[in-house]
Structures are given as C-alpha cells and as structure tokens.
Amino acid sequence: MITVTVREDESIDSALSRFNKICAKAGIIREVRERSYYEKPSEKKRRLEKKRQRKSASISTGARKG
C-alpha cells in the first residue's frame, strides 16, 4: 500500500502530486486500467501478439525512442 505523509508547511496539492508520481512509477494506474473490464484470454493473446509485432517491426526498422 502506498502512503504519503504530508510534510509540515506542504500543501495538499503537492502531496497529491507526489502520490500520483509514486503510483505511476509503481504501475498501479496502468494495472487498474487493464483490470477495469474482463478481457477474454483469446483477446489478451491477440493484443500481446500485436504488441510484439509492433515492437519487432520498430526494432528491425531501426526506429528508436529519444
């Protein structure tokens, strides 16, 4: 469980910002979105296969993030 203690003389907005950053790093928001509805195993397999194909295509063309 993620906890954020509000420091002395710290606004609630900055504490909320820190909390959101921690959640993003931990991957909680992404996981909640993935689990927000049921995905059939066949659909999940198809989605992951498309993801692998996109990744291999970008590697083979030499496209890089940056």
C-alpha positions, 0 to 999 in steps of 0.5 A: 500500500502506498502512503504519503505523509504530508510534510509540515508547511506542504500543501495538499496539492503537492502531496497529491502530486507526489502520490500520483508520481509514486503510483505511476512509477509503481504501475498501479494506474496502468494495472487498474486500467487493464483490470477495469473490464474482463478481457477474454484470454483469446483477446489478451493473446491477440493484443500481446501478439500485436504488441510484439509485432509492433515492437519487432517491426520498430526494432528491425526498422531501426526506429528508436525512442529519444 
